[in-house]
């Protein structure tokens, strides 16, 4: 079994560089390609099928809206909300100008980022442990249900995963072969990690552990280079952090409880089975891989959720999707544990090549068994989210039944107007008759409605009412709007959908 990077960084820098130079000769050119490409291919096979089938949900509607409005309007939006997602929105703005705004187009960059993350994890596992461990980690990553779930979501979490992995790999290589170019690339990767999602910068704590071990091993330059890289890399996101701290109220609803902590494994991995297997094997890997080898992924996996949970009453950041970038760390430990168990069961250390082959067969069977068990959860991850209204069906109903001069009004969840704007984005659509100020004008995702609804509804013979209200379609409706509808319009058609109702209202003929 090859030495781990943690073992190497406690040796003298010269010894580490000598071993790094020898490894390509031992592994051969095809080993890193296999370790990168095979997990990436499996991840693509899990993420790409059906990438455009699941409906967008409210956060993805925000991505579409922010990436569709003009840049000056986007600047006004992030003045009020979501400044921490500004780099992602700017990227998606450029992407949608080329690829369009279909669900598949909006999600394709995230799917590719997840696939690349699987390959990078394979390389990272090879760097930290062995090629076999890297391959197992990458394959398990590709099969985790949340990888498919967030690889098929137009939000920045896949990019946070990608760049945190890239930063970790570049750091370990810079510690092995310190060059100005290597540290510059690491600095860039830290910047990209922070720009993708601020919480992902917690991975720097794990990096600090690796640097500390390198210093103890005789590298007296690494901690200075690391400190400069972190300062320079994070300086780009400091303005975003300062501005974002004033917008923390937008997630103030997220007050973590012990129940949230108890469901964290299931939410992080997408199913209880995958969470239990990965975390269980992760503990085995932590205990058997050795303190030097396991400490970096252990800090990476454990510190961010602990830190965000303990500060959740102030910063409200304990959300599994915010912590998705810790999944690779768990899988590194799990893969190390699985390989170690296979070696012990097959006596690989005593029986030589035959034992290693038997261990490889055992690990392959374990990965196949894991795949068999989690594939139903992967399929579920491609389906519509259970609590989201069926806006796509509502859009089809309105599109098929509309006539020239029709108006449309909304009631219920604050996101209903934005969601229907997405579903009706192509072709003619009914006029939003109650809208006084557009979201672009307000600088929010919501519009301001007119002060006198009766005046705004005057002259409209037919109205479409799209409501997500529970019970009556007019529950919770503004009193003045309800009064303007009462006695002036009658319901001529009602279609009840999942968590949503569409009604056609018409003025009685005189």
C-alpha positions as CSV (number, residue, x, y, z in Angstrom):
1,X,0.0,0.0,0.0
2,X,1.4,3.4,-1.0
3,X,2.1,6.0,1.7
4,X,-0.5,8.7,2.4
5,X,0.1,12.4,1.9
6,X,-0.2,12.9,5.6
7,X,2.7,10.5,6.1
8,X,4.7,12.4,3.5
9,X,4.2,15.9,4.9
10,X,5.7,14.9,8.2
11,X,8.9,13.8,6.4
12,X,11.5,16.3,5.2
13,X,10.5,18.3,2.2
14,X,13.2,16.7,0.1
15,X,12.0,13.2,0.9
16,X,8.4,14.2,0.1
17,X,9.5,15.6,-3.2
18,X,11.5,12.5,-4.1
19,X,8.6,10.2,-3.3
20,X,6.3,12.4,-5.3
21,X,8.6,12.2,-8.3
22,X,8.7,8.4,-8.0
23,X,4.9,7.8,-7.8
24,X,4.1,8.4,-11.5
25,X,6.7,5.7,-12.4
26,X,5.1,3.3,-10.0
27,X,1.5,4.0,-10.9
28,X,1.9,4.4,-14.7
29,X,0.1,7.0,-16.7
30,X,-3.1,5.2,-17.0
31,X,-3.8,5.0,-13.2
32,X,-4.6,8.7,-12.7
33,X,-6.7,8.7,-15.8
34,X,-8.7,5.7,-14.6
35,X,-9.1,7.1,-11.1
36,X,-10.4,10.4,-12.6
37,X,-12.4,9.2,-15.6
38,X,-14.3,6.2,-14.3
39,X,-16.0,8.0,-11.3
40,X,-16.7,10.9,-13.6
41,X,-18.4,8.6,-16.1
42,X,-20.5,7.0,-13.4
43,X,-21.5,10.4,-12.1
44,X,-22.6,11.5,-15.5
45,X,-24.6,8.3,-15.9
46,X,-26.4,9.2,-12.6
47,X,-26.8,12.9,-13.0
48,X,-27.6,13.5,-16.7
49,X,-30.6,11.2,-17.3
50,X,-33.8,13.2,-16.7
51,X,-31.9,16.4,-15.8
52,X,-34.6,18.5,-17.4
53,X,-37.6,16.5,-16.2
54,X,-38.0,17.6,-12.6
55,X,-39.8,20.9,-12.2
56,X,-37.8,23.9,-11.0
57,X,-38.5,24.7,-7.3
58,X,-38.6,28.1,-5.7
59,X,-34.8,28.6,-5.3
60,X,-34.2,27.6,-8.9
61,X,-36.8,30.1,-9.9
62,X,-34.7,32.7,-8.2
63,X,-31.7,31.5,-10.2
64,X,-33.7,31.8,-13.5
65,X,-35.0,35.3,-12.5
66,X,-31.6,36.7,-11.5
67,X,-29.9,35.3,-14.6
68,X,-32.7,36.6,-16.9
69,X,-32.9,40.2,-15.9
70,X,-30.6,43.0,-17.1
71,X,-27.3,43.4,-15.3
72,X,-28.4,46.8,-13.9
73,X,-31.5,45.1,-12.5
74,X,-29.4,42.3,-11.1
75,X,-27.2,44.9,-9.4
76,X,-30.3,46.4,-7.7
77,X,-31.5,42.9,-6.7
78,X,-28.3,42.0,-4.9
79,X,-28.3,45.3,-3.1
80,X,-31.3,44.0,-1.3
81,X,-31.0,40.2,-1.3
82,X,-28.7,37.2,-2.3
83,X,-25.5,39.2,-2.7
84,X,-23.6,36.0,-1.6
85,X,-24.9,34.4,-4.8
86,X,-23.9,37.3,-7.1
87,X,-21.0,35.5,-8.7
88,X,-23.2,32.5,-9.4
89,X,-25.9,34.6,-10.9
90,X,-23.4,36.5,-13.1
91,X,-22.1,33.1,-14.4
92,X,-25.6,31.8,-15.0
93,X,-26.5,35.1,-16.8
94,X,-23.8,34.5,-19.3
95,X,-24.6,30.8,-19.6
96,X,-28.3,31.3,-20.2
97,X,-27.6,33.9,-22.9
98,X,-25.9,31.0,-24.8
99,X,-27.9,27.9,-23.7
100,X,-31.3,29.2,-23.0
101,X,-33.5,28.8,-19.9
102,X,-35.0,25.4,-20.1
103,X,-34.7,23.2,-17.0
104,X,-32.0,21.1,-18.6
105,X,-30.0,24.2,-19.7
106,X,-30.2,25.8,-16.3
107,X,-28.9,22.6,-14.6
108,X,-26.3,21.4,-17.0
109,X,-23.4,23.4,-15.5
110,X,-24.2,21.9,-12.1
111,X,-24.3,18.4,-13.5
112,X,-21.0,18.8,-15.2
113,X,-19.5,20.2,-12.0
114,X,-20.7,17.2,-10.0
115,X,-19.2,14.8,-12.6
116,X,-15.9,16.7,-12.4
117,X,-16.0,16.6,-8.6
118,X,-16.3,12.8,-8.8
119,X,-13.1,12.6,-10.8
120,X,-11.3,15.1,-8.6
121,X,-12.2,13.1,-5.5
122,X,-10.7,10.0,-7.1
123,X,-7.5,11.9,-7.6
124,X,-7.6,13.3,-4.1
125,X,-8.1,9.8,-2.7
126,X,-5.1,8.6,-4.7
127,X,-3.0,11.5,-3.4
128,X,-4.0,11.0,0.2
129,X,-4.2,7.2,0.4
130,X,-3.9,4.9,-2.6
131,X,-5.3,4.7,-6.1
132,X,-7.7,2.0,-5.1
133,X,-9.0,4.2,-2.2
134,X,-9.4,7.1,-4.6
135,X,-11.3,5.0,-7.1
136,X,-13.7,3.7,-4.5
137,X,-14.2,7.2,-3.0
138,X,-15.0,8.6,-6.5
139,X,-17.4,5.7,-7.4
140,X,-19.3,6.0,-4.0
141,X,-19.5,9.8,-4.5
142,X,-21.1,9.3,-7.9
143,X,-23.8,7.0,-6.4
144,X,-24.7,9.2,-3.4
145,X,-28.3,10.4,-4.0
146,X,-27.7,14.0,-3.1
147,X,-25.0,14.1,-5.8
148,X,-27.8,13.5,-8.4
149,X,-30.2,15.8,-6.5
150,X,-27.9,18.8,-6.5
151,X,-26.3,17.9,-9.8
152,X,-29.8,18.5,-11.2
153,X,-30.4,21.8,-9.4
154,X,-29.7,25.3,-10.7
155,X,-28.0,26.4,-7.5
156,X,-24.3,26.9,-6.7
157,X,-23.7,23.9,-4.3
158,X,-22.2,21.7,-7.0
159,X,-19.6,24.4,-7.7
160,X,-18.8,24.7,-4.0
161,X,-18.1,21.0,-4.0
162,X,-16.0,21.2,-7.1
163,X,-13.8,24.1,-6.0
164,X,-13.3,22.9,-2.4
165,X,-12.1,19.6,-3.8
166,X,-9.8,21.4,-6.3
167,X,-8.4,23.6,-3.6
168,X,-7.6,20.6,-1.4
169,X,-5.9,18.7,-4.2
170,X,-3.9,21.8,-5.2
171,X,-2.8,22.4,-1.6
172,X,-1.5,18.8,-1.2
173,X,0.4,19.0,-4.4
174,X,1.8,22.4,-3.4
175,X,3.0,20.9,-0.2
176,X,4.7,18.0,-2.1
177,X,6.2,20.2,-4.8
178,X,6.2,23.8,-3.7
179,X,6.4,26.2,-6.6
180,X,5.1,29.7,-7.1
181,X,2.7,28.4,-9.8
182,X,1.3,25.8,-7.4
183,X,0.6,28.2,-4.6
184,X,-0.9,30.7,-7.1
185,X,-3.3,28.0,-8.4
186,X,-4.2,27.2,-4.8
187,X,-4.9,30.9,-4.2
188,X,-7.2,31.0,-7.2
189,X,-9.0,27.9,-6.0
190,X,-9.7,29.4,-2.6
191,X,-11.1,32.5,-4.3
192,X,-13.4,30.3,-6.4
193,X,-14.5,28.3,-3.4
194,X,-15.5,31.5,-1.5
195,X,-17.3,32.9,-4.6
196,X,-19.3,29.7,-5.0
197,X,-20.5,29.5,-1.4
198,X,-19.1,31.2,1.7
199,X,-19.7,28.3,4.0
200,X,-17.4,26.1,1.8
201,X,-14.4,28.2,3.0
202,X,-14.6,26.1,6.2
203,X,-12.5,23.6,4.2
204,X,-9.5,25.9,4.9
205,X,-9.5,24.6,8.5
206,X,-8.7,21.2,7.2
207,X,-6.0,22.7,4.9
208,X,-4.4,24.4,7.9
209,X,-4.0,21.0,9.6
210,X,-2.2,19.6,6.6
211,X,0.1,22.7,6.5
212,X,0.8,22.4,10.3
213,X,1.9,18.8,9.8
214,X,4.1,19.9,6.9
215,X,5.8,22.5,9.1
216,X,6.4,19.9,11.8
217,X,7.9,17.7,9.2
218,X,10.6,20.3,8.4
219,X,8.9,22.6,5.8
220,X,9.5,26.1,7.1
221,X,8.0,27.9,4.2
222,X,4.6,26.2,3.8
223,X,2.8,28.1,6.6
224,X,3.9,31.4,5.2
225,X,2.9,30.5,1.6
226,X,-0.4,29.1,3.0
227,X,-1.1,32.2,5.0
228,X,-0.5,34.5,2.0
229,X,-2.7,32.3,-0.2
230,X,-5.6,32.3,2.2
231,X,-5.4,36.1,2.8
232,X,-5.2,36.8,-0.9
233,X,-7.8,34.2,-1.9
234,X,-10.4,35.4,0.7
235,X,-9.8,39.1,0.2
236,X,-11.9,38.9,-3.0
237,X,-14.9,37.7,-1.1
238,X,-14.6,40.0,1.9
239,X,-16.8,42.7,0.4
240,X,-19.4,40.0,-0.3
241,X,-19.2,38.8,3.3
242,X,-19.6,42.3,4.7
243,X,-22.6,43.0,2.5
244,X,-24.1,39.6,3.0
245,X,-24.0,40.0,6.8
246,X,-26.6,42.7,6.4
247,X,-28.8,40.4,4.5
248,X,-28.7,37.5,7.0
249,X,-32.4,38.1,7.8
250,X,-33.4,36.3,4.6
251,X,-32.4,33.0,6.2
252,X,-33.4,33.9,9.8
253,X,-36.1,31.3,9.5
254,X,-33.4,28.6,9.7
255,X,-33.1,28.0,13.4
256,X,-31.5,24.6,13.8
257,X,-32.8,22.2,16.4
258,X,-31.8,18.8,17.7
259,X,-34.2,17.2,15.3
260,X,-32.4,18.9,12.4
261,X,-29.1,17.4,13.8
262,X,-30.7,14.0,14.0
263,X,-31.8,14.0,10.4
264,X,-28.6,15.5,9.1
265,X,-27.1,12.2,7.8
266,X,-30.2,11.4,5.8
267,X,-30.4,15.0,4.4
268,X,-26.7,15.2,3.6
269,X,-26.5,11.9,1.7
270,X,-30.1,11.6,0.4
271,X,-31.2,8.4,2.2
272,X,-30.8,6.8,5.6
273,X,-29.0,3.8,4.1
274,X,-26.4,5.9,2.2
275,X,-25.8,8.1,5.3
276,X,-25.4,5.2,7.6
277,X,-23.1,3.2,5.3
278,X,-20.9,6.2,4.5
279,X,-20.6,7.5,8.0
280,X,-20.2,4.0,9.5
281,X,-17.4,3.2,7.1
282,X,-16.0,6.7,7.7
283,X,-15.6,5.9,11.4
284,X,-13.8,2.7,10.4
285,X,-11.5,4.6,8.1
286,X,-10.9,7.2,10.9
287,X,-9.9,4.4,13.3
288,X,-7.8,2.3,10.9
289,X,-6.2,4.7,8.4
290,X,-4.0,6.3,11.1
291,X,-4.2,9.7,12.8
292,X,-1.8,11.2,10.3
293,X,-3.8,10.1,7.3
294,X,-7.3,10.7,8.6
295,X,-7.0,14.0,10.4
296,X,-7.5,16.2,7.3
297,X,-10.7,14.6,6.0
298,X,-11.9,14.2,9.6
299,X,-11.6,18.0,10.2
300,X,-13.2,18.6,6.8
301,X,-16.1,16.4,7.5
302,X,-16.9,17.3,11.1
303,X,-15.9,20.9,11.8
304,X,-18.3,22.7,9.4
305,X,-21.5,21.1,10.6
306,X,-20.5,21.4,14.2
307,X,-19.5,25.1,13.8
308,X,-22.7,26.0,11.8
309,X,-24.9,24.2,14.2
310,X,-23.4,25.8,17.3
311,X,-23.8,29.3,15.7
312,X,-27.1,28.6,14.0
313,X,-29.1,31.0,16.3
314,X,-26.9,33.8,15.0
315,X,-25.9,33.0,11.5
316,X,-28.6,30.4,10.5
317,X,-26.2,28.5,8.3
318,X,-26.8,24.9,9.4
319,X,-28.5,23.5,6.2
320,X,-27.4,20.2,4.7
321,X,-27.2,21.7,1.2
322,X,-24.9,24.4,2.5
323,X,-22.7,21.6,3.9
324,X,-22.7,19.4,0.8
325,X,-19.0,20.2,0.3
326,X,-18.3,17.9,3.3
327,X,-19.6,14.8,1.5
328,X,-16.2,14.1,-0.2
329,X,-14.4,14.1,3.1
330,X,-16.8,11.4,4.5
331,X,-16.3,9.4,1.3
332,X,-12.5,9.6,1.6
333,X,-12.7,8.1,5.1
334,X,-15.4,5.6,4.0
335,X,-13.3,4.4,1.1
336,X,-10.2,4.1,3.3
337,X,-12.3,2.1,5.8
338,X,-13.7,-0.2,3.0
339,X,-10.3,-0.9,1.5
340,X,-8.8,-1.6,5.0
341,X,-11.7,-4.0,5.8
342,X,-11.2,-5.8,2.5
343,X,-7.5,-6.2,3.1
344,X,-8.0,-7.6,6.6
345,X,-10.7,-10.0,5.4
346,X,-8.6,-11.3,2.6
347,X,-5.2,-11.2,4.5
348,X,-3.8,-9.1,1.7
349,X,-0.8,-8.2,3.7
350,X,0.2,-11.8,4.1
351,X,-0.9,-13.4,0.8
352,X,0.6,-10.9,-1.5
353,X,-0.8,-10.3,-4.9
354,X,-3.5,-12.9,-4.6
355,X,-4.8,-11.3,-1.5
356,X,-4.8,-7.9,-3.1
357,X,-6.8,-9.3,-6.0
358,X,-9.3,-10.9,-3.6
359,X,-9.5,-7.6,-1.7
360,X,-10.2,-5.8,-4.9
361,X,-13.0,-8.2,-5.8
362,X,-14.5,-7.8,-2.3
363,X,-14.4,-4.0,-2.6
364,X,-15.9,-4.1,-6.1
365,X,-18.8,-6.3,-4.7
366,X,-19.3,-3.9,-1.9
367,X,-19.6,-0.9,-4.2
368,X,-22.0,-2.8,-6.5
369,X,-24.1,-3.7,-3.4
370,X,-24.1,0.0,-2.4
371,X,-25.2,0.9,-5.9
372,X,-28.0,-1.6,-5.8
373,X,-29.4,-0.3,-2.5
374,X,-29.2,3.4,-3.4
375,X,-30.4,3.4,-7.0
376,X,-34.1,3.8,-5.8
377,X,-33.1,6.9,-3.8
378,X,-31.2,8.2,-6.9
379,X,-34.3,7.8,-8.9
380,X,-36.3,9.6,-6.3
381,X,-33.8,12.5,-6.4
382,X,-34.8,13.0,-10.0
383,X,-38.5,13.5,-9.2
384,X,-40.4,16.7,-8.4
385,X,-39.9,17.8,-4.8
386,X,-42.9,16.6,-2.7
387,X,-44.0,20.0,-1.3
388,X,-43.6,22.1,-4.5
389,X,-46.8,23.2,-6.3
390,X,-47.3,21.8,-9.9
391,X,-46.5,25.1,-11.6
392,X,-45.7,23.3,-14.9
393,X,-49.3,21.9,-15.2
394,X,-50.7,25.3,-14.2
395,X,-48.7,27.0,-17.0
396,X,-50.0,24.4,-19.5
397,X,-53.6,25.1,-18.5
398,X,-53.3,28.9,-18.8
399,X,-51.4,28.7,-22.1
400,X,-54.0,26.3,-23.6
401,X,-57.0,28.3,-22.4
402,X,-56.0,31.9,-22.6
403,X,-57.6,34.4,-24.9
404,X,-56.5,37.9,-26.0
405,X,-57.2,40.4,-23.3
406,X,-57.1,37.9,-20.4
407,X,-55.5,38.9,-17.1
408,X,-53.9,36.9,-14.4
409,X,-53.7,37.3,-10.7
410,X,-52.0,35.4,-7.9
411,X,-52.6,34.4,-4.3
412,X,-50.7,32.4,-1.7
413,X,-47.0,31.7,-1.6
414,X,-44.8,34.7,-2.4
415,X,-43.1,32.7,-5.1
416,X,-46.1,32.0,-7.2
417,X,-45.8,35.0,-9.4
418,X,-42.1,34.3,-10.2
419,X,-42.8,30.6,-10.8
420,X,-45.7,31.3,-13.2
421,X,-43.5,33.9,-14.9
422,X,-41.1,31.1,-15.6
423,X,-43.7,28.7,-16.9
424,X,-45.2,31.4,-19.1
425,X,-41.9,32.9,-20.2
426,X,-42.3,31.9,-23.9
427,X,-45.0,33.3,-26.2
428,X,-48.0,35.5,-25.3
429,X,-49.3,35.4,-21.7
430,X,-52.1,37.0,-19.8
431,X,-51.3,40.4,-18.3
432,X,-50.4,40.6,-14.6
433,X,-53.2,43.1,-14.0
434,X,-52.5,43.7,-10.3
435,X,-48.8,44.4,-10.6
436,X,-47.9,48.1,-10.0
437,X,-44.2,47.8,-9.7
438,X,-42.2,45.0,-11.3
439,X,-39.6,43.0,-9.4
440,X,-37.0,44.8,-11.4
441,X,-38.3,48.1,-10.1
442,X,-38.6,47.0,-6.5
443,X,-35.1,45.3,-6.5
444,X,-36.6,42.1,-5.0
445,X,-38.0,38.8,-6.3
446,X,-41.5,40.1,-5.6
447,X,-43.6,42.8,-7.2
448,X,-45.7,45.6,-5.6
449,X,-49.4,45.3,-6.3
450,X,-51.7,48.2,-7.1
451,X,-53.4,50.1,-4.2
452,X,-56.9,50.0,-5.7
453,X,-57.5,46.5,-7.1
454,X,-60.9,47.4,-8.4
455,X,-59.5,50.1,-10.7
456,X,-56.8,47.7,-11.9
457,X,-59.3,45.0,-12.7
458,X,-61.7,47.4,-14.6
459,X,-62.1,46.5,-18.2
460,X,-61.0,42.9,-17.7
461,X,-63.6,40.3,-18.7
462,X,-61.7,37.2,-17.9
463,X,-59.1,36.5,-15.2
464,X,-56.9,33.5,-14.4
465,X,-56.4,33.0,-10.6
466,X,-53.4,30.9,-9.7
467,X,-53.5,30.2,-6.0
468,X,-51.3,28.1,-3.6
469,X,-53.5,29.0,-0.6
470,X,-54.6,26.1,1.5
471,X,-58.4,25.6,1.5
472,X,-60.1,28.3,-0.4
473,X,-58.3,29.8,-3.3
474,X,-58.8,33.2,-1.8
475,X,-57.6,32.4,1.7
476,X,-55.2,35.0,2.9
477,X,-56.0,37.2,-0.1
478,X,-55.7,41.0,0.5
479,X,-59.2,42.2,1.6
480,X,-59.4,44.9,-1.1
481,X,-58.5,42.3,-3.8
482,X,-61.1,39.9,-2.5
483,X,-63.7,42.6,-2.4
484,X,-62.9,43.6,-6.0
485,X,-63.5,40.1,-7.2
486,X,-66.6,39.5,-5.2
487,X,-69.8,40.2,-7.1
488,X,-67.9,41.1,-10.2
489,X,-66.5,37.8,-11.3
490,X,-67.8,34.3,-11.2
491,X,-65.8,31.1,-11.3
492,X,-66.4,29.2,-14.6
493,X,-63.6,26.7,-14.4
494,X,-61.5,25.2,-11.6
495,X,-58.6,22.8,-11.9
496,X,-57.0,21.5,-8.7
497,X,-53.4,20.4,-9.0
498,X,-50.7,19.3,-6.5
499,X,-50.6,22.1,-3.9
500,X,-52.1,24.6,-6.4
501,X,-55.4,25.6,-7.9
502,X,-56.1,27.3,-11.2
503,X,-59.4,29.1,-11.7
504,X,-60.9,30.9,-14.6
505,X,-63.0,33.9,-13.5
506,X,-65.3,35.7,-15.8
507,X,-67.6,38.8,-15.5
508,X,-71.3,37.8,-15.9
509,X,-72.8,38.8,-19.3
510,X,-75.3,41.7,-19.1
